[in-house]
């Protein structure tokens, strides 16, 4: 996968931070904060882009990966279900960066136009097939450290984890992109196709909220 991105740099006091964003707007993607869980809808292109950014976060431990989608409107078919729930951006970052989410709004305001780059992500092609083999058996052990910690700050869901955690969950988005379109064509009477990062699988820190990721093909203006 070749993923067009922009690389931004901004300072907060003595620290300089590197922020990576997709170069093209991810328009057909929405993530909602619905209290006990996080619910998202994506078309094929958006799910593939976010899956690529998930993999990019795995190999970019010194960067914050920002997916600006909070101003997108939900698909017309799900607008009622979305109600007044808060729409969220995504920020993906390695735990070693130790960036305080409370300072995100300040950093976000300092980002300029950025520099265009292209990320080469060959691992994206095999991510879905390899996911089951990669899943560790020790996720539920108390000492297991490759878990995501979540924070919601300034209209943004922070997913803070290890490279391993990002690599082993990027397949959920890529699966939606790869199989969602064919599923709804084959099953028009029951067109629901989704993937989850489930709180019971051991990849989220205690009290973490699962992510439900649903494919949606029709996005009315």
N, C-alpha and C positions, 0 to 999 in steps of 0.2 A: 504494500500500500504506500502510495506517495501522498503525503498529507501536507497541504499548504498551511503554513502558520505565520504568525508574526511574533517576534521576540521583543519584549519591552524591558527596559531597565529603569528603576526609580529608587530613590534613597529615602530612608526613614532614619533620621539622625545619622549615626555613623555607619549604618548598614545599607548596602545596596542589594536590591532584590531583582531577580530575573523572573519575568512573568511571560508565559507562552499562551497565546490565544489562537484559535482557528482563524485563518486569513479571511475566509468567507463566512458570512453570517449563517449560523445554524438555526434556520427559521422554523422548521417543522419539528420542534422539540419543546416539550413542556415538562417541568418537574414541579410537583405540588407537595407542600407540607400539609399532610392530613392527619395531624396529631400522632396517631399510633404507628403510622407507616408513611413512606414516601412513594408517591405514585407518579409515574412518568409515561408520556406518549411520545412516540418517535416514528417518523417515516424511515424508509430504507437508508437514504443518504445521511440523515441525522444520526441514526443508530450506528452506522458505520463510522462516521466522523468521531462520535463520542467514544466508541470502542478503540479507535486509533489513538485518541488523546489519553485514554486509560493506559494503553501500552506505552505511550510517550512518557507518562508520569513515572512508569516503572523504571525507565532508563534515565530519568532527569532528576536525580535526588536534590539538586541545588536550585530547582525551579518550582514555581507555583504554576500549575496549568489551570487556566481560567476558561470556563465555557459560559459565555454571557447569553443566557436564554430566558431570564426572568421577565422580560418585557413581551415575550411571545404570548399569543392567545391560544387557549386550548382548542382542539378540534371541535367543530360545531356539534358533532354527535355526543361529545362528552362535556359540553359547557355546563350543563345543569349539574352533573356529578362534581364538577370542579368547584362550583359555587363561589364562595368568597375565600377559598383557601389560598394561602400565600404561595405565589410562584417564586421559584428559586433559581439562581445561578448555581453553577458547580465550581468548586476549586478543589483540585487534586494535588496533594503534596506529600513528600516523604517526611516521615516523623523526625528524621535527623536534622531537618531544616529548622525545626523549633520556632516556626513563625507563629506569633500570637494572633488567632483569628480576630480578636478585638481590634486589631490595627488594620484590618483589611480595608475598611471603608476609606481610611486615610491613604493607604497605598494605592487603591483603585483610582482615587481622584488624581493621582500624580502620573498616571500612565499616559504616555504620548502616543504618537502614531505607530511606533514600533518599526522593526526592520523585517522585511519579508524573508522567509526561509522555507525550505521544503524538508520535512522529516521523512526518511525512508524507513518503513516499518515492515520488513519482509515477514516478521513473525506473525503478523495479522492473518496471513493466509492459513496458518495451521493452528490458530488459537482455539477454535471450536473443537477440532478433532482431538487436541492434546489435553483439553481441560480436565477430562475425567481421570486421565493418567496422572496429571500433575497434582490433583487434590490430595493433600497430606492426610495421613490417618491421625495425626496428633493435634488437630485443630481444637479438640475439646479438652485437652490437657490444660491445667491451670497455668503452666509455664509457657504455653504457646504465645509467641509475641507478634506473629504476623497477622494482626487483626486491625481493622479500621476503627478509628475513633472519629466520631461525628460531632460537629458543632454547626448551629445555624446562627449566622451573624450577618446583619446588613443585607438581608434578602439573598443569602448565599449559603448553600450546604457545603461545608468543609468535610472532605473525606481524607483523613490523614492516616497513612499506612506505610507499609514497607513495599519494596520493589516486588517481593513475592506476592503480597496481597493484591497489588494491581495486576500483575501478570495473570494470576489465577482467577480473576473475576472479569477481565476485559471480554472474555468469551460471551458473557450474557448479552452485551450490546451487539456483538458481531453475529450471534445466533439470531437475534431479532431481525437484523438486516438481511441475513442470508436466507432464513426460512419463513419469515413473516409474509412476504408477498405471495409465495407459492401456496401457503396454507390458506389464505383467505380466498384465493381463486379456486382451490380444491374444495373448500368448505364454506360456500357463501351463506349457508343457513346458520353457521356458528363460526363467525370470522375472528373470534378472539385468539390471538397468539401473543404469548408473553414469555418473559424469563424473569428470574428473581435473584437478588442477592438476599438470601433469607437469614433471619436472625438466629435460626436454629442450626445452621450449618457450621457455625464456629468461626466464621471469618469476620464477624463484627464483635467489637468489645461488648462486655456485659451492658445491658440496657440499650444497646444500639437498635436502630430501627431498620427494618428490611426495606429494600427498594424493589418495587414492582414496576417492570419495564414492558410496556405494551406497544405492539406494532399498530400504527394507524396510517392508512393509505389516503384517506380523503380529508383534506383540511380546507374547509370553506373559508373565504375571506370574511 
